[in-house]
Amino acid sequence: MATSALAQETVFALRRKIAKIEGRLAEHLGEVEEDATGEALLRRHGLVRRERGFLATGAERFDAALGGGLPEAALTEVHGPATRDAAAAAGFALAVMSVSLGPVAAPMLWIGTSEVFREAGFPYAPGMLSLYNIDTAELMVAQTPKLADALWIAEEAARLKGFSAVLLEIRGNPSHLDLATTRRLHFRAREAGRPVFLLRQAARPEPTAAPVRLVVSSAPSGLRRTFSGPLAGSIGPPGFTIAISKNRTSPPTQFTLEWNPHEHSFKERRAENPVPMVPVSQHGTHIAQKTGTVLAFRPEELAAGHQPPGEELPVHRRLG
Amino acid sequence: MYPSIEIIEAEPAADLRLLESLADWCDRYTPLVALDGVDGLFLDISGCAHLFGGEKALLDDLLARLFQQGFDARAGLASTAGAAWAAARFSSGSGILPEGQEKRFMEPLPLSALRLDPGVRAGLESVGLRSVGSIMAASRAPLVRRFGAVLLVRLDQALGRIEEAISPRLPVASLSVERHFAEPIVLIEDIERLVLMLSAGLKRDLERRGEGARTLELCLFRVDGAVSRVAVSASMPIREPRLIGKLFHERLAALETSIEVGYGFDLVRLSAFSTTLFETEQGDLTGETASNDEDIALFADRVRARLGRNTLLKPMLVESHLPERAASLLPFDEMRPKRVEPSRSDRKNLPASCNSFPERPLRLFIRPEPIHVPMTEVPEGAPPHFHWRRALHRVARAEGPERIAPEWWRQENNAETRDYFRVEDSNGHRYWLYREGLYGVPGSNPPRWYMQGFSA
């Protein structure tokens, strides 16, 4: 009896100490324990508790692999392997937000350093409107010359409930951005209940506190669909190749999703049905045969012998 | 002759700077301080003297402090600016002129006490008018006819017959709260704490007016006369000391290196420059209001206070065909009340054709980057491959051209027509290219190709 009371006292003393370290009241420590058991449950059954929201993309297999979607109250890392993929990484995050935003639209904050925006281009409001139906009133952009300032803005913004999402874009692997920084961002996002996307251009994977890390790159887009089937040579709904490189529910997998800007939805890429929706006309004139195209060569290019290889240009071969 | 004499060239610009800094310092007595020529200052102390224990005490304090700073100053105090000017220069006593004594004081003084042009003064002296009293005695009409209206205006101003307004150097704050210290304060933390105390005083006044402050300035008067001014602005009218304190915390953190504390500050003043109507909102029982605008406004103000006005930007759509002009990023200055718009779900239900915007990339280069196109279809077609940033990109698919003509009503006619192409390379990256100029136009430069943006 006496020993158990003593043990309990020790436990309480330790609890107070932990509370002091974590900077909160000892009575609130219980919540953390509950959280920990929740996580344990999650691992045991491969299910995720439903209390915490998810940003579902609408592509079932992808959402299932993440256990319901991207976590809403968390930091999510979205990597673009090359600078050219910066648009794909940002576009994926915006598309997810666009799908899951409720009727009350709060602004999003897109933070980047000047270098990021110079290398990969500025966020372009008409493009966001046409691709993701994100209104200009729902976007704010923060640009700083220094990375430390951008991180400060992100940390301050992540704790606000006023922003529907915070996108922080960082290029390469700077030493400022370490595990502790991502932990701070993650905890603030968790407390505010709002997603924070860490968009990383041309960075190699590092240890991160984010529960989910995706590697997003552009995939060839689908074809525009017409009544007579897909239109050859057209650039239709954009494709994303998404590799889930870190998550808690499934082994690393890769998906190819297609974003449909008109229907505002993701779907997983499947083989296109080649059968036309309406029969091609039987008696009338058919679509004109393709003719060879005329190519202009610059004289200096010819002289230098920089002619591209023949297989790249079937037209060229035909002419020759 | 005098080998030990030290010769320093006159520097009127530096003198003016010194006078301006003195004027700043005199702000501690009154907000209305004006420069007078190259060697004088006007202070309008109406309603300020009682704060320092009366006119004489104010004057003594001013002269003592200037003496401590190493200035030899003379001061005059009178009911009119002209009489005070004369009192500072010609009075033998304390320089304080009791009200109603202007005429008796001015009468025996020479003409130079009237702030006249040298030409006018020489003219008056040549006809035997050598003192102010003689001008007062002379009849006015011939004087005006011969010497101009300025002479009598100056006289009337000195005697208080017409008003003379001094034009203050700095805008006058609508509300100010200040605190004097016997012992100067040195630490930035103390200043921040002081801001909270001062803004509590400011809040009372703002509440009485039903207003909130949009622009606030903190004046730090250093013991040795230097004045530092720290200004912050708010997107929404504020009056909570906590919020004001937060803004100044960020601003002071950003300015920490540029504010020289020296021997410390003995007067700190918080002024509200522009105030607007403060709209109060009913919170619910948990003390939270429905909108998060306040959060964002405070966040924006803090970012602006710390990192400058051009950090937080807001895109605005502009009616222009040129892509780089169609959206401009403006500094986020003001939290505008939300317009009543169709809700998001309504907009989503609209068919895509209602969306009048053509397809545009997600990211745009504001300065288009030149790309190298070795060959292309003529007269108009997308290039089969191109070099951009030292890499070769092979075009798998292309759509276009979308022709965008230059805005002839804005610029000279030398801008060329642009043909835009959406292209996709073999890896699936989508670019937005354009060709400036046309092929096959005799006498024109060959067309150039640019990268304008890229998309997801």
Interface residues (C-beta under 8 A of the other chain):
Chain A: R84 D85 A86 A87 A88 A90 G91 F92 L94 A95 L101 G102 P103 V104 A105 A106 P107 A120 G121 F122 P123 Y124 A125 P126 G127 M128 L129 S130 L131 N133 T136 A137 L139 M140 V141 A142 Q143 T144 D149 W152 I153 E156 A157 L160 K161 G162 F163 S217 S218 A219 P220 S221 G233 S234 I235 P238 G239 F240 T241 W259 P261 H262 H264 T293 V294 L295 A296 F297 R298 E301 H306 P308 E312 L313
Chain B: N292 D293 D295 I296 F299 A300 R302 V303 R306 L307 N310 T311 L312 L313 K314 P315 M316 L317 P323 A326 A327 L329 F332 E341 S343 R344 S345 R347 K348 A352 N355 F357 P358 E359 R360 P361 L362 R363 L364 F365 I366 P374 M375 T376 E377 V378 G381 P384 H385 R394 A396 R397 A398 E399 R422 V423 E424 S426 N427 G428 H429 R430 Y439 G453 F454 S455 A456
